[in-house]
Amino acid sequence: MVREIMRTGADEVIGVRRPLPGSQGFIYRIGNKILTWAFNLLFGTKLHDVLSGMYIIRADSLRDAVAEVGGFSIELI
């Protein structure tokens, strides 16, 4: 993910899980697809796995957003 953010100059990179057969139950797969679809619809994005939990964000981009965040803990490295 670090290589991708450096290569593209993107502000954020989100990882996509590649589940192995049997690693995720049917309900979870469907729920993930529905939530990802809804997120893409609401925000006009083309993400594949909004619930992956694997994110990397440039600190410069995040500093501007921190002032708007309330009630969440954000670690800046």
C-alpha contacts under 8 A as a table, 3 or more apart, distances in Angstrom:
res1	aa1	res2	aa2	distance
1	M	4	E	5.04
1	M	5	I	6.27
1	M	13	V	6.60
1	M	14	I	7.90
1	M	15	G	7.25
1	M	56	I	6.91
2	V	5	I	5.28
2	V	6	M	6.16
2	V	56	I	7.36
3	R	6	M	5.13
3	R	7	R	5.89
4	E	7	R	5.01
4	E	8	T	6.01
4	E	13	V	7.37
5	I	8	T	5.43
5	I	9	G	5.44
5	I	10	A	5.36
5	I	11	D	7.19
5	I	12	E	6.92
5	I	13	V	6.26
5	I	56	I	7.85
6	M	9	G	5.36
6	M	10	A	7.54
10	A	13	V	6.96
11	D	57	I	5.75
11	D	58	R	5.33
11	D	61	S	6.25
12	E	55	Y	7.12
12	E	56	I	5.66
12	E	57	I	4.35
12	E	58	R	6.42
13	V	55	Y	5.80
13	V	56	I	5.32
13	V	57	I	6.55
14	I	50	V	7.85
14	I	52	S	7.66
14	I	53	G	7.95
14	I	54	M	5.77
14	I	55	Y	4.57
14	I	56	I	6.58
15	G	49	D	7.56
15	G	52	S	6.37
15	G	53	G	7.59
15	G	54	M	4.97
15	G	55	Y	6.20
16	V	48	H	6.54
16	V	49	D	5.38
16	V	52	S	6.01
16	V	54	M	7.57
17	R	49	D	6.98
17	R	52	S	6.10
19	P	23	S	6.03
19	P	24	Q	6.82
20	L	23	S	5.33
20	L	24	Q	7.78
21	P	24	Q	7.59
22	G	25	G	6.80
24	Q	28	Y	6.42
24	Q	29	R	6.54
25	G	28	Y	5.38
25	G	29	R	6.35
26	F	29	R	5.17
26	F	30	I	6.21
27	I	30	I	5.21
27	I	31	G	5.96
28	Y	31	G	4.98
28	Y	32	N	5.95
29	R	32	N	5.16
29	R	33	K	6.23
30	I	33	K	5.09
30	I	34	I	6.17
31	G	34	I	5.12
31	G	35	L	6.10
32	N	35	L	5.22
32	N	36	T	5.97
32	N	49	D	7.23
32	N	50	V	7.75
32	N	51	L	6.79
33	K	36	T	5.17
33	K	37	W	6.00
33	K	49	D	7.64
34	I	37	W	5.09
34	I	38	A	6.14
35	L	38	A	5.06
35	L	39	F	6.07
35	L	50	V	7.56
36	T	39	F	5.07
36	T	40	N	6.13
36	T	47	L	7.01
36	T	48	H	6.78
36	T	49	D	6.08
36	T	50	V	5.33
36	T	51	L	7.47
37	W	40	N	5.17
37	W	41	L	6.13
38	A	41	L	5.02
38	A	42	L	6.05
39	F	42	L	5.19
39	F	43	F	5.97
39	F	44	G	7.88
39	F	45	T	7.48
39	F	50	V	7.53
40	N	43	F	5.37
40	N	44	G	5.20
40	N	45	T	4.55
40	N	46	K	5.77
40	N	47	L	6.51
41	L	44	G	5.44
41	L	45	T	7.10
47	L	50	V	6.31
49	D	52	S	5.59
50	V	53	G	7.68
57	I	61	S	7.18
57	I	62	L	6.77
58	R	61	S	5.45
58	R	62	L	6.34
59	A	62	L	4.97
59	A	63	R	6.07
59	A	76	L	6.49
59	A	77	I	7.43
60	D	63	R	5.45
60	D	64	D	7.15
61	S	64	D	5.81
61	S	65	A	6.96
62	L	65	A	5.10
62	L	66	V	6.15
63	R	66	V	5.29
63	R	67	A	7.52
64	D	67	A	6.47
65	A	68	E	5.47
65	A	69	V	6.75
66	V	69	V	5.25
66	V	74	I	7.88
69	V	72	F	6.57
